[in-house]
Structures are given as structure tokens and as C-alpha cells.
Amino acid sequence: MSQWEPSPFIRSSAQEAGNIVLEKTPNVFESIISETEQEEQTTNSHQVQVFKWPIWLLGPSVLLTSGMAPTLWLPLSSVFVGSNVVSVLSLIGLDCIFNLGATLFLLMADSCARPKDPSLSCKSKPPFSYKFWNVFALLTGFLVPTLLLFGSQTGLLGSLQPELPFVSSAVLLLPYFILLAVQTLTEILTWSWQSPVWLVTPVVYEAYRVLQLMRGLKLSAEVNAPVWVVHMIRGLVSWWVLILGMQLMRVAWFAGYASRTTTTTNQQPESSVTSK
């Protein structure tokens, strides 16, 4: 081999180096673009989280103002003026204010429960056992007072005497039935939309329902309700306090379940890296 003849090894090395440079050059630009996009997404998600901070205080404040404040501080005499239609409409209007506040609260809670990255989807589907138990609780809370009132009006249950007049029963229980219908509709919507707030929706309505029934106990003395009606309302209060306690235990269980799932998910990549 002549000393002026180039070495084939050097040529192949130069060609390989050129190919490496040509192959890696697009990847460098792609990595720069991807890093820029990640920085933009991080900035956008941070801005969204900063916007969500006031909701943590605004949401509970709306719920307190619309639901608890009128029930706790508004004099009962300003709402109830006797066993008439005006009192029924006043009580329903008081509950409508709470329903509006509860809807706003659930919308804010849904916004806070969404992931930091707006591009990520958040679909939370409740289990069938949870749906079944909620439907059972709502049906029981509806059927028991309905059957007792029907049995008293028709005389099928002779021990439920004297019977409660229609207007008095509307004053005591019509707002209760309306709130049951609103809760049922709201829960169906959260299940259908797979919203993350399906776990707290019954807690919001059932907590107010206890206050609503306690208000009914006070009104039972104003409308001269029979003793069996008072015992029925007390039974409903006990039932919904029991259901509310079970709902709170479900929230605690779900928090523990989510924590275990997150821990398991984080341990899987570590184990795969260790095995490699």
C-alpha cells in the first residue's frame, strides 16, 4: 500500500461519523422542541393551579352562605307564617337557595379535582356497589314516609291516627321530597359525566337534609302534628345521620385506596429499572 493512499479504515470512520451526525441532528432539534413544549405546558398548568387557589375558599363559602347561614340564623317566624301555601313556598324557596349554592360548590370542586395538566382527561367512574347503596338509601328515605302518609290518609294503618292534613304534611315533608329528587338528579349527572365529585355529592345533600329535618321537628309543634309524625321525622333524622356517617367512611376508604394505588404504581417502574 502506498503512503499516499488513504486508509480505508479512516474513510469508513469518517463516513460513520458523518452518518451519526446526520442521524442525530434531527433528534437534537426534536429534543429542543419537546423541552420547549414541556416548559410551556408546565407554565400553563402552573397558571391554572394559581387560578384555582381562591376556589378552595370560595367554594365552601358559597355552600355556607347559601345553605347553613339561612337555616341557622334566619328566624323561623320569618319563613313560617302558618299552615298555608305561603309557608310551603317560603320553605321551598329557602331550599332552592341551598340547591343553587350546592351546584356552584360541586362545579368548583370538580374544577379543583381536575389534573394540573389541562390536556389530561379525568374520568372517575364509581363502582356498582356504591351506586346500588346510594339508590337504596334514597328509595328508603322516599318510600317510608310516603307509605306512612298514604296509610294514614286511607285508613290502612289504623294506629297512625289522627291523620295529618294535606297542607301540614306539605309544610313538613314537601321540601324534603324535593331535595331527594334534586340529589338523585345530581348524582345521576355526576355518574354519567364521570365527574370526580361523585364521592362528595351525597355528603353535601345529606348534611343539609339533617338540618332540614331538624327544622321539620320544630315546625311539627307549630302545625300541631300527631305524635306518630314526630316519631317518623325523628326516624328519618336517625336514618340520614347513619347514611351520612357511612358516606364519610367511604371517603376515608377511597382516600386510602387511592394512596395504595399510587404507591403500587410508583413501585412498578422502580422494580423494572432494578431488574434491568
C-alpha positions as CSV (number, residue, x, y, z in Angstrom):
1,M,0.0,0.0,0.0
2,S,1.3,3.4,-1.0
3,Q,1.9,6.0,1.7
4,W,-0.2,8.5,-0.3
5,E,-3.2,6.2,-0.5
6,P,-5.8,6.9,2.2
7,S,-6.5,4.2,4.7
8,P,-9.9,2.5,4.2
9,F,-10.4,2.4,8.0
10,I,-10.2,6.1,8.2
11,R,-12.7,6.6,5.4
12,S,-15.2,4.2,7.0
13,S,-14.8,6.0,10.3
14,A,-15.4,9.4,8.7
15,Q,-18.5,8.0,6.9
16,E,-19.8,6.5,10.1
17,A,-19.1,9.8,11.9
18,G,-21.0,11.7,9.2
19,N,-23.9,9.4,9.4
20,I,-24.0,9.7,13.1
21,V,-24.0,13.5,12.9
22,L,-26.7,13.4,10.2
23,E,-28.8,11.0,12.1
24,K,-28.5,12.8,15.4
25,T,-29.0,16.3,14.1
26,P,-32.9,16.0,13.7
27,N,-33.1,14.4,17.2
28,V,-31.3,17.3,18.7
29,F,-33.9,19.7,17.2
30,E,-36.7,17.4,18.3
31,S,-35.4,17.3,21.8
32,I,-35.2,21.1,21.9
33,I,-38.7,21.4,20.6
34,S,-40.0,18.9,23.1
35,E,-38.3,20.6,26.0
36,T,-39.8,23.9,24.9
37,E,-43.3,22.3,24.8
38,Q,-42.8,20.8,28.2
39,E,-41.8,24.2,29.6
40,E,-44.9,25.8,28.1
41,Q,-47.2,23.1,29.4
42,T,-45.6,23.4,32.9
43,T,-46.1,27.2,32.8
44,N,-49.8,26.8,31.7
45,S,-50.5,24.2,34.3
46,H,-48.9,26.4,37.0
47,Q,-51.1,29.3,35.9
48,V,-54.2,27.1,36.1
49,Q,-53.3,26.0,39.6
50,V,-52.7,29.6,40.7
51,F,-56.2,30.4,39.3
52,K,-57.7,27.5,41.3
53,W,-56.3,28.6,44.7
54,P,-59.2,31.1,45.5
55,I,-61.7,28.4,44.7
56,W,-60.6,26.4,47.8
57,L,-62.1,29.2,50.0
58,L,-64.8,30.5,47.6
59,G,-66.5,27.1,47.2
60,P,-67.1,26.3,50.9
61,S,-68.0,30.0,51.5
62,V,-70.8,29.7,48.9
63,L,-72.0,26.5,50.5
64,L,-72.0,28.0,53.9
65,T,-73.8,31.2,52.8
66,S,-76.5,29.5,50.7
67,G,-77.2,26.5,53.0
68,M,-76.2,26.8,56.6
69,A,-76.5,30.5,57.2
70,P,-80.2,30.9,56.3
71,T,-81.1,27.7,58.2
72,L,-79.1,28.6,61.4
73,W,-79.6,32.4,61.7
74,L,-82.8,33.2,59.8
75,P,-85.7,33.3,62.3
76,L,-88.3,30.5,61.7
77,S,-91.1,33.0,62.1
78,S,-89.9,34.9,59.0
79,V,-90.4,31.8,56.9
80,F,-93.3,30.0,58.5
81,V,-96.5,32.1,58.8
82,G,-98.9,29.2,59.3
83,S,-100.2,26.1,57.7
84,N,-100.8,27.6,54.3
85,V,-99.4,27.6,50.8
86,V,-97.3,30.7,51.5
87,S,-95.3,28.9,54.1
88,V,-94.8,25.9,51.8
89,L,-93.4,28.2,49.0
90,S,-91.2,30.0,51.5
91,L,-89.6,26.8,52.7
92,I,-89.1,25.6,49.2
93,G,-87.5,28.9,48.2
94,L,-85.2,28.6,51.2
95,D,-84.1,25.1,49.9
96,C,-83.7,26.4,46.3
97,I,-81.1,28.9,47.6
98,F,-79.2,25.9,49.0
99,N,-79.6,23.9,45.8
100,L,-78.0,26.8,43.8
101,G,-75.1,27.1,46.3
102,A,-74.6,23.3,46.3
103,T,-74.5,23.3,42.5
104,L,-71.9,26.1,42.4
105,F,-69.9,24.3,45.1
106,L,-69.8,21.0,43.2
107,L,-68.8,22.8,40.0
108,M,-65.9,24.4,41.8
109,A,-64.9,21.1,43.5
110,D,-64.9,19.5,40.0
111,S,-62.6,22.2,38.8
112,C,-60.2,21.6,41.7
113,A,-60.2,17.9,41.2
114,R,-59.1,18.1,37.6
115,P,-55.4,17.3,37.0
116,K,-52.8,20.0,36.8
117,D,-52.2,19.4,33.1
118,P,-55.4,20.6,31.2
119,S,-54.6,18.3,28.3
120,L,-55.0,15.2,30.5
121,S,-58.5,13.7,30.8
122,C,-60.0,13.0,34.2
123,K,-62.7,10.3,34.3
124,S,-63.8,8.9,37.6
125,K,-66.3,6.1,37.5
126,P,-68.0,5.0,40.7
127,P,-68.3,1.3,41.4
128,F,-71.6,-0.5,41.0
129,S,-71.9,-1.3,44.7
130,Y,-71.6,2.4,45.5
131,K,-74.4,3.3,43.1
132,F,-76.6,0.5,44.4
133,W,-76.2,1.6,48.0
134,N,-77.0,5.2,47.2
135,V,-80.1,4.3,45.2
136,F,-81.2,2.0,48.1
137,A,-80.7,4.8,50.7
138,L,-82.7,7.3,48.5
139,L,-85.5,4.9,47.8
140,T,-85.8,4.0,51.5
141,G,-85.9,7.7,52.5
142,F,-88.6,8.3,50.0
143,L,-90.8,5.2,50.4
144,V,-91.0,5.0,54.2
145,P,-92.6,8.4,54.8
146,T,-94.7,8.1,51.6
147,L,-96.2,4.8,52.7
148,L,-96.8,6.0,56.2
149,L,-98.7,9.1,55.0
150,F,-100.6,7.1,52.5
151,G,-101.6,4.5,55.1
152,S,-102.8,7.3,57.4
153,Q,-104.8,9.1,54.8
154,T,-106.5,5.9,53.5
155,G,-107.0,4.3,56.9
156,L,-105.0,1.2,56.1
157,L,-102.8,1.8,59.1
158,G,-105.3,2.4,62.0
159,S,-102.5,3.1,64.5
160,L,-101.4,6.2,62.5
161,Q,-104.2,8.5,63.8
162,P,-105.2,11.2,63.8
163,E,-104.3,11.8,60.2
164,L,-102.1,14.8,59.1
165,P,-103.8,17.4,57.0
166,F,-102.5,17.8,53.4
167,V,-101.2,21.4,53.9
168,S,-99.4,20.4,57.1
169,S,-97.8,17.4,55.5
170,A,-96.7,19.6,52.6
171,V,-95.1,22.1,55.1
172,L,-93.2,19.3,56.9
173,L,-92.3,16.9,54.0
174,L,-92.7,18.5,50.6
175,P,-89.3,20.3,50.8
176,Y,-87.8,17.0,51.9
177,F,-89.1,15.2,48.9
178,I,-87.9,17.9,46.5
179,L,-84.4,17.8,47.9
180,L,-84.4,14.0,47.4
181,A,-85.3,14.5,43.8
182,V,-82.6,17.1,43.3
183,Q,-79.9,14.9,44.9
184,T,-81.0,11.9,42.7
185,L,-80.7,14.0,39.6
186,T,-77.3,15.5,40.6
187,E,-75.9,12.1,41.4
188,I,-77.1,10.6,38.1
189,L,-75.4,13.5,36.2
190,T,-72.1,13.1,38.1
191,W,-72.2,9.3,37.3
192,S,-73.0,10.0,33.7
193,W,-70.3,12.6,33.3
194,Q,-67.8,10.6,35.3
195,S,-67.0,13.7,37.4
196,P,-64.6,13.4,40.4
197,V,-67.2,14.9,42.7
198,W,-69.5,11.8,42.8
199,L,-67.9,10.9,46.1
200,V,-68.8,14.2,47.9
201,T,-72.2,14.9,46.3
202,P,-74.3,12.8,48.7
203,V,-72.3,14.2,51.7
204,V,-73.3,17.7,50.7
205,Y,-77.0,17.0,50.3
206,E,-77.3,14.6,53.3
207,A,-75.7,17.1,55.7
208,Y,-78.2,19.7,54.7
209,R,-81.1,17.1,54.8
210,V,-80.3,16.6,58.5
211,L,-80.8,20.3,59.2
212,Q,-83.9,20.3,57.0
213,L,-85.5,17.5,59.1
214,M,-84.5,19.2,62.3
215,R,-86.3,22.3,61.1
216,G,-89.3,20.0,60.4
217,L,-89.2,18.9,64.0
218,K,-89.6,22.5,65.1
219,L,-92.4,23.0,62.6
220,S,-94.2,19.9,63.8
221,A,-95.1,21.8,67.0
222,E,-96.3,24.8,65.0
223,V,-98.7,22.7,62.9
224,N,-99.9,20.5,65.8
225,A,-98.6,17.4,64.1
226,P,-99.6,14.0,65.6
227,V,-97.1,12.1,67.7
228,W,-96.6,9.4,65.0
229,V,-95.5,12.2,62.6
230,V,-92.9,13.5,65.1
231,H,-91.6,9.9,65.6
232,M,-91.4,9.5,61.8
233,I,-89.3,12.6,61.4
234,R,-87.0,11.5,64.2
235,G,-86.6,8.2,62.5
236,L,-85.7,10.0,59.2
237,V,-83.1,12.1,61.1
238,S,-81.6,9.0,62.5
239,W,-81.6,7.2,59.1
240,W,-79.8,10.0,57.3
241,V,-77.3,10.6,60.1
242,L,-76.4,6.9,59.7
243,I,-76.2,7.2,55.9
244,L,-74.0,10.3,56.3
245,G,-71.6,8.5,58.6
246,M,-71.3,5.7,56.1
247,Q,-70.6,8.1,53.3
248,L,-67.8,9.7,55.3
249,M,-66.3,6.3,56.0
250,R,-66.4,5.7,52.2
251,V,-64.5,8.9,51.6
252,A,-61.8,7.7,54.1
253,W,-61.7,4.3,52.4
254,F,-61.4,5.8,48.9
255,A,-58.6,8.1,50.1
256,G,-56.7,5.1,51.4
257,Y,-57.4,3.1,48.3
258,A,-56.1,5.9,46.1
259,S,-52.9,6.2,48.2
260,R,-52.3,2.4,47.9
261,T,-52.8,2.6,44.1
262,T,-50.4,5.5,43.8
263,T,-47.8,3.7,45.9
264,T,-48.1,0.5,43.8
265,T,-47.8,2.5,40.5
266,N,-44.7,4.2,41.7
267,Q,-43.1,1.0,42.8
268,Q,-43.6,-0.8,39.5
269,P,-41.2,1.5,37.5
270,E,-38.5,1.2,40.2
271,S,-38.7,-2.6,40.2
272,S,-38.4,-2.7,36.4
273,V,-35.4,-0.4,36.5
274,T,-33.8,-2.6,39.2
275,S,-34.4,-5.8,37.1
276,K,-32.7,-4.2,34.1
